[in-house]
Each structure stands twice: as C-alpha cells, then as structure tokens.
Amino acid sequence: KANGGFGRNQQINAARRLFSTGTGYDDLRQVQTTVNRVAGSNKEMASDILGFGNAETGKVGRLDLKTGYGRQMKLYQKMQDNGRLTNEDIEEGYMDAIKGNEALQMLRGKPIAVKNVMPVITKALATAQREAVANDGEAKRLMAIANDTSQAIEVRQDAAQKATAAARKAQDNGLEAGRLTSIIDQFQQSASMYASAANTQTVYQNTEQPTVVNIRQNIKQEGSNVTLIRDSRTGQLRSVNQAVTDPITGQTRLEPQYRDENEVNIHFQRGLEEQAPRTPNDPRNSGIL
C-alpha cells in the first residue's frame, strides 16, 4: 500500500508515515518488505526511511521496531541479497530491540509491540538453557575419553582440547541464560506494577508454563481455590495471576485466577480430610489413601 499508484516521493512519505501512526506496521518483516518495495536497491533511500523509522518508533510506543539503525540496515541488505528474511533474521532484530530498550518503557507501549518481542525472548532463553546442557554433556563425554588411559595419546589430547571448547560454550550459554532470565524478571516486575492489562497478560502468558498440580497437596501453602503453576525458570509453585483493570482509577492489578467452583470444593474437601489428625486405625496409615 505504501507504494501502489503513487510517485516516488509519495511512496517515501507514505512509508515514513506508517511509522508515525504506531500501528502502520505489524512487525519487522512488514517494515522490511515495505522499504524494499519502495527503495529497491537504492540504499540511500532505504537509509533515509529506516533512519526516520528507528527514531520515530520510540515516540509512538513501538519499541519492538526500534532495533537500532545498524540492525535495520543489515536486515535491508539481507533482503536485497536473498530476496527474503528468515525467522532467525527477524528474531535477531527483536533481540536488539529488547537489549536496547528498557522493559518498563516497552510495556508502556502498544500491545502489539509486547506481543512481538515476548515469544522471542522466551525462545532465546529456552535455546540458551538447552545448549548449555548439551555442551556440558559433550564436555563431560570428551573428558572421559581424555582421561581414558587405554586411548592413544593423540586421541586423548584431541578430546581434551574439544572438551575445553565445549565447556567454554556451556559457560557462555549459562551466562546468556542468566542475562535473559534477568531481562524476563524485569518484564515481570514492571508488568505487575506499571503495564496495561493487555501487556501484563502477554508477559505472563509467555513467561510461565502451567503445570498440572494437585491442589490438595498444596492447601497450606497456596490456598484451596487458586490455580497453581510451576514457574518454568525457578521451579517454584505460585498462583496464576490475571490482570484486572480498575474501571474507576484505570490502574492495573494482579489477582488470583480461580478454578471452577465445583472443582475447588472437591479438592478442598479432600485436602481437609487428608490433613486432618490421624488415629491409630485411620485407613490413611495403610498407604492406600
């Protein structure tokens, strides 16, 4: 739409105005597709549009598109060279946006911005954790070979070198996972205090994985009628919160999200029975109940 039926100057202005609306572009891929259509191989024109866009997006609540001028030009050049952008290319752009902008400011922006970046950062964390485990396992496997005196000296030396490299990778993966966890913590803390209801929901939907938990095992700790989840990063049980916006003050708060009332009553009653004092003849002593 930015370049259909208009002269070159009108095309450029249209592409720039799409940044200014805050909702003109859905995501980074759409930005790059539009700019490549308008500017083609004219790098100077692409630079003008993308430079304007990188500055403008911060003013209109679209920090997901504020990746930095350098990253935007890299994406432009990749699309020029390959005719397309991979998902990995787009994710790298979003990661630059996450690194270059504060979580609080991003959460105060447009909901679409938070929806674009949250799946990317949680995927990056899962990848870093998985690679840390894999590289650590490989390092241990190789060290076992290096310490095996039945192996030829050349084999042992080669294994030792590779084990050191794998261990270094595992350490780097662990540091990256820690960094990403810290960023996610910033999003969660800011969401619970300052974000809109929509952005708060997006953060928690992407950073906490529900786990089936039997309530009767956790009545004392969590209460009888709260949906429990196990935080995928800390392993701790907590209640699931939902964002609620006060219609009078407009402020957002987090409240427990309750189960179906009948299900609550069933589990609550069973929990009370299990936690009641036992007598010598109590059938629970048999281990059957």
N, C-alpha and C positions, 0 to 999 in steps of 0.2 A: 504493500500500500504506500510505502514511503517514496517509491519511485515510479508508480504507474501513472502515465499520462501527464507528467509534469516535466518542465525543463530542468536542466542540471542544477541550477541554483535553488529551484523549488524543492528538488529532491533532497538536497543537502539540508535545507531548512526544516523539511519535514522530519528527516532522520534525527535532527538535533532536538526538535520539539517533542519527539516521543520520549526523550529522556526527561524533559521538564515536567511532563504530566505526572510522573511517578508510577503510572500504570500502563504506559505505552508499550513497554517491552515486558514479556512474560519472564524471560530468563536470558542468560548469557548467550545461549545458542541463537536466540532470535535477534539479539543485538548484532552478533557477528554476521548472520545471514543477511540482515538488512544493510549493514555497512558494506559488505562485499558486493551486494547488488548495486548500491548507489555509487560507490567509489571504484569498483572494479579493481584494476591493477594500479590505480592512482594512489600511491602510498601517502602522498602529501594530503590528499583529500581525506583519506581514511584517518590519518593522524589528527586532522582538524576535528572530525566528527567524534572520534573516540576520546580525544583530549577534553573536548567540551563535555562529553557524557560522563567521564570519570569525575570531573569537578561538580557537575550538576546533580548526580545521583545522591550525593551526600546531603543535599539540601531538601530532597523530596522523599526521604525515607526509604531509599532503595540502595542500602549499603551492600546488598548482595552483588550489585553491579559495579561497585566501587572496588575493583580488583587491583587498581594501580594502572597507570598509563602503560608501563612496560609490559605487563601481562596482557592487556588488551591488544597491543600491537603484535605480541607473539601469537595470539590466537588468530588475529587477522592474517598474519603471514602464513600460518599453518593452513588456514582455509584456502589461501591463494595457492599454496603449493600442492595441497592434497584434494582440494575440492570439497572437503568435509572436515568436521571436527568429531573426534571420538568422545565417548563419555568421560574418559580419563582426562582429556584436554579440558573439558568443562569443569570437572571436579577440581582440577588444579587451580582454575580461576577462582572458584568459590573458596578454596582453602586460602588463597591470597587475600580474599575479601575478609575472611574470618580473622586472619592474622593481623590485618591492617586496621581493623576497626574494633572498638570496644563492644562487648556483648550487650551492655546496657543500652548503648545508642542503637544497636541493631534491633533490639527488642522493642524499642520505641518507634520503630519504623513500620512500613507496610507489612501486613501479614504474609504477602507473597514472598517477601524477602526472607523471612524466617523459614518459610516452607521450603525455599530453595536450598538454604545452607545447612539446616539441621540434619537431614539424612546423609549429607556428605561428610560432616564431621564425625558422626557416629560410625559410619562405614570406615572412615580412616582410622578410628580408634580400634575397631574390631580387626582391621588388617594389621595394624602395628602389634596388637596383642598376639594374633595368630602367628605372625612372622617371628616374634620374639621366642615363642615356644618352639617353633620349628627349628630356628637357628641354634637355640640352646640344645635341643636334642641332637642336632647334627654335630655340634661341638663335642658333646659327650661321646657320641659314637666314634668320632675320629680320634679322640684322646684315648679311647680304649684300644684302638689299633696302634696308636703311637706308643702305648705302654706295653704292648704285647711283644715280649722278647722272642717269640717264635717267628716274628715277621722279619724280613730283610731290613737292614738299616735304612736303605733308601726309602722303602715303603713307610717306615716309622717316621722318618724326617718329613716326608711329604704330608703325612697325616697330621703331624704336629703343627705344621705351617697352616694347613687348611683349618685345623681346629681353632687356632688362634684367630683366624679371619672370621670364622663362624661365630665365635664367642664375642668378637668385636661387633658384629652385626646384631647379635642378640642384645647386647648392651645398648646399641643405638636405637633398636626397636623399643626397648624398655623405656628409654628416655623420651622417645617420641610419644609413646603411650601415656607416660606421665604428663607430658605437656598438654596433650589433647584432653586428658581427664581433667586437668586444671581448667581448661577453656570451657568444657562442658559444665563443670561446677559453677563457673562464673555465669553461664547462661541460666542454670537452675536457680541460683541465688538471686539473680536480677529478676528473673521471671516471677518469682514468688512475691516480689515487693513492688516492681515498677511496670511490668509489661501489661499489655491489654489481655483480655480473656482469651482471644484467639491465639495470640503469640505464646501465652503461657501453656495452653493446651498443646500446641505444636511442639514446644520444648519437651514436655513430659511424655508425650506420645513417642517421641524419638529417642529418649534417653533412658527409659525404664521399660524393661520387658516383664510383662505379667507372668507370674508363676502360680500354678495351682497349689494352693496352700489350704490345709485343713484347719478351719478356724478353731475347732475345739482344742487344738494343740497350742494355741497362742492367745487364749482368752485373757490371761493375766497381763500379758504384755501389750496387746493391741486393742482389746475391747471385743465385744461379742458380735458386733454388726458392721464391721468395717472390712472392705475388700482389701486383702493383703497382697503385696507383691514382694519379690526378692530383687533388690537392686542388682542389676547385672554387673556393676563395677565393684560394689562393696560387699555384696553377698548378704547384706542386712535386710531384715524384714521391715516393711513400713506400710502404712496405709496409703491407698491410692487417693490422690487429691484431684479435685476438679476445680477449674477456675470459675468463680462466681463474681459477677459484676453487680455492685450495689446500684439499683436504679435511681437512688437519690443522690449519692455522693459521686457515683461514677468510678469509685475505686474498686480494684480487683483484689479478691482474697481467695485463698485456697481452702476448700472444705472437703471432708472425707466423702468418698463416693460409696454409697451404701448398696448392699446386695438386695435381692428380692426379699421382702419381709418374711415370707414363709420359710425361705431357706435360712434366714437369720435365726428364726425361732427354733428350728430343728437343731441347728448346730449349737445354739446357745444352751438349749436344754441338755443335749448330750454332753456338752462341756461341763455343765454344772454337776451332772451325775458322775463324770469321771474325776472331778476334783473334790467331790465330797469325801469326808473322812471314811476310812475303811474299817470294817470289823474283821475279826479272825475268819469268819465264814463268808466274807464278801467274795462273790464269784470273780471279781476282777483280779483276785490274788492268783487265780489259776493261769493267768496269761491269755485266756481266751478273749476277754473283753478288755 
